[in-house]
């Protein structure tokens, strides 16, 4: 899904990717310069014009290519700005190689800046999830070890069962020990990841005021 840029697309255009491209009324009443601007400002490639042409051919309507391209050029000039590129990268939207050469360089730099920020944010989320999961696993092991220890001491537990429980307790204790070692390592990684994110934000914040 394309990110919202400058203008809000009419519902018919937002839904066009999952419904019929254009209906009869839209084809008959189309201002092709406006249609081109909408496509350009959304970062859509020229395949969209082909799809619109196929849809409107059913109603005997041929797009005005010249007006469409004028609108598309204006729309791309709006879309292919660094701030748009940054948001595209931040949301991990796919860039469709639509920007003109004179604008693409700055757009792609900003796109990579957005990707870099999102990747760092995702890394923190992943580590936090791993720490939460490790703590939950350790708590569960504590409960299982306690239950197995009680079972060993139960008077109706057979000797064979006591031996099996002892092996289970040893294995669970070893697993718990591994997790206990892992958690501080993850916490150290989390601290480093947060510092990295803060440093990265500082390095790009002046390029996209109000965006970070």
Secondary structure, DSSP 8 states (H G I E B T S, - for coil): -----SS---HHHHTTTTS-S--HHHHHH--HHHHHHHHHHTT--THHHHHHHHHHHTTT----HHHHHHHHHHHHHHHSSHHHHHHHHHTT----S-S-HHHHHHHHHHHHHHHHHHHHHHHHHHHHHHHHHHHHHHHHHHHHHHHHHHHHH-TT--HHHHHHHHHHHHHHHHHHHHHHHHHHHHHHHHHHHHHHHHHHHHHHGGGSTTT-
